[in-house]
Amino acid sequence: MHSFDPFLSHLATIHDPRRAEGKLYQLPYVLLFSILAIVTGANSYRGIRTFIKVHLKRLNKAFKIDWKRPPAHTAIRYILQGLNPADVEKVIREHAADLNGSAAASGTRIVAFDGKALTLRQALRGSFDAFNDAKARQILSALAADTALVLAHIEIDEKSNEIPAVQKLLVARQSG
């Protein structure tokens, strides 16, 4: 699948901590399939394995690999926990910058602004924090319509609204 080639190339730069004998499953594919599984709702190592198992034939065909079976959930855990988080973040940021740069070079960009009220716990876990009765935080995000990337975000002042936050965000982006 050619659309994933640049991302797989980025993922291939992440240091694989496994011994040579322990590399039955190539790291870039384990990472990509884990990301796809999480995006589609998997929330555990078993869930990632289930995603790979259910889609194994299609994944093999699309990515021209020949996995006989999915990695065990313990193998997925071992692989993911052995990675350096800073290396993974660096690769994700590089890939996002590549997407953003190629889209920006193609001409006019459409940027959408969206404000949301989130409690801190909602932002971190996607749940409502009624127990602590915490005040909701207002967040304004600038999104590139063509790539669906968050270009920037800013917290909206407690006694304000989205309009001054948009202005503040635009000024900060122009000067930065």
Helices and strands as residue ranges (DSSP letters): G 2-4, H 5-11, G 20-22, H 27-39, H 45-63, H 73-81, H 85-105, E 111-118, H 120-125, E 137-144, E 150-156, H 162-175
